[in-house]
Every structure is written in structure tokens, then in C-alpha cells.
Amino acid sequence: LFHEGRIEQPNSHELYKSFMKRKLREELVIEVRLWAAMRTQSVAKTVVGALQCARALASLPKMKQYYAQFPEKRNPEDHAELILAHQTFGFRAPEGSPENDEAV
């Protein structure tokens, strides 16, 4: 972003702070989110994978066979449960810090 002239300093920490304080232009916010989504262990990929889990279960031959034998039962997709949790990475602020509370 710095080499393209879209930010003034090549400092990733400052970029992160501006992102967290919602002081970036909308185009940069989108760019940062896309960058994060393309990382190997990104939240976006994790959520998409978790949402596809029920569909993957439903496509397994043993599951299809089981539900074909018991048509009164619900679909296998109805038996999958998705639980999401939030974990903050990076510098930790002390417990109860208003800045930390705003970031979460």
C-alpha cells in the first residue's frame, strides 16, 4: 500500500492502529480485509469451511444411506451445529481497558 502511494508510512503497526480505530478510508478498509481473508488461517476461510461442514456430511454415502432408511428423520444438515468464538491476537491491553473493550 505504501509503494502504491495509498498510505503515507510503511508502518504496519500504524496501519493496524488506524484500522482498529476506524480511521482508514473505506477503500483501505476493504483492502486490509481482503488481505486478511487471503491468509492461510484467516477467519473468512475458517467460517466458510465450517459452514460447508454440514453440506459435506450430507454428501457422505453412509449418511445418505442412513437418512434414506429413516425418511421421517431430519436432513443431516439439520444435525450440524456451528459455534464461533472470537480470539484477539497481538498486543494485549490490561483487563478492563476501554481501548481493549472498543477493539473487541
Wavefront OBJ file of the C-alpha trace (Angstrom):
o trace
v 0.000 0.000 0.000
v 2.888 2.351 0.765
v 4.620 1.642 -2.561
v 1.355 2.352 -4.366
v 1.069 5.723 -2.573
v -2.120 4.708 -0.753
v -0.701 5.172 2.755
v 1.834 7.734 3.977
v 4.102 5.495 6.104
v 5.344 1.921 5.567
v 4.493 1.066 9.160
v 2.202 -1.947 9.572
v 1.628 -1.195 13.270
v 0.308 2.276 12.451
v -1.864 0.810 9.702
v -3.270 -1.693 12.202
v -3.958 1.027 14.782
v -5.714 3.174 12.165
v -7.760 0.163 11.060
v -8.811 -0.656 14.620
v -9.726 2.983 15.341
v -11.740 3.091 12.086
v -9.635 5.945 10.732
v -8.856 4.391 7.337
v -10.570 5.311 4.106
v -13.191 2.756 3.069
v -11.070 1.540 0.140
v -8.198 0.782 2.531
v -10.513 -0.990 4.967
v -11.637 -3.264 2.152
v -8.013 -3.823 1.091
v -6.980 -4.767 4.638
v -9.940 -7.134 4.993
v -9.178 -8.791 1.662
v -5.540 -9.179 2.662
v -6.583 -10.816 5.931
v -9.080 -13.085 4.174
v -6.360 -14.390 1.874
v -4.117 -15.506 4.732
v -3.892 -19.258 5.350
v -5.642 -19.289 8.728
v -7.995 -16.401 8.117
v -11.313 -16.033 9.805
v -13.092 -15.873 6.463
v -11.764 -19.244 5.311
v -12.440 -20.818 8.696
v -16.055 -19.666 8.734
v -16.673 -20.711 5.129
v -15.194 -24.128 5.869
v -17.302 -24.504 8.995
v -20.451 -23.529 7.130
v -19.706 -26.150 4.461
v -19.247 -28.920 7.060
v -22.950 -29.770 7.214
v -23.162 -29.993 3.446
v -20.094 -32.244 3.366
v -21.665 -34.541 5.963
v -24.862 -34.737 3.945
v -22.940 -35.869 0.869
v -21.284 -38.855 2.577
v -22.655 -42.185 1.256
v -23.251 -43.624 4.759
v -25.200 -40.531 5.775
v -27.308 -40.670 2.607
v -27.988 -44.346 3.244
v -28.972 -43.750 6.869
v -31.386 -40.935 6.071
v -32.861 -42.900 3.154
v -33.776 -45.666 5.618
v -35.428 -43.198 8.000
v -37.270 -40.580 5.894
v -39.096 -39.256 8.962
v -35.795 -38.007 10.384
v -34.463 -34.602 9.516
v -31.752 -33.939 6.961
v -28.143 -34.407 8.055
v -27.613 -30.682 7.502
v -30.039 -30.080 10.362
v -27.823 -32.096 12.710
v -24.697 -29.999 12.315
v -24.037 -27.185 14.749
v -21.715 -24.257 14.168
v -20.191 -22.472 17.154
v -17.972 -19.444 16.579
v -15.667 -17.866 19.127
v -13.611 -14.690 18.969
v -9.934 -14.556 19.875
v -7.925 -11.346 19.745
v -4.291 -11.552 18.668
v -1.497 -9.042 19.071
v -0.677 -6.737 21.910
v -2.816 -7.316 24.961
v -4.184 -4.370 26.835
v -4.788 -4.748 30.568
v -8.137 -6.214 31.577
v -10.903 -3.647 31.675
v -9.121 -1.165 29.413
v -11.633 0.975 27.438
v -9.326 0.757 24.389
v -9.334 -3.049 24.612
v -13.108 -3.130 25.072
v -13.568 -0.957 21.966
v -11.309 -3.237 19.890
v -13.391 -6.269 20.809
l 1 2 3 4 5 6 7 8 9 10 11 12 13 14 15 16 17 18 19 20 21 22 23 24 25 26 27 28 29 30 31 32 33 34 35 36 37 38 39 40 41 42 43 44 45 46 47 48 49 50 51 52 53 54 55 56 57 58 59 60 61 62 63 64 65 66 67 68 69 70 71 72 73 74 75 76 77 78 79 80 81 82 83 84 85 86 87 88 89 90 91 92 93 94 95 96 97 98 99 100 101 102 103 104
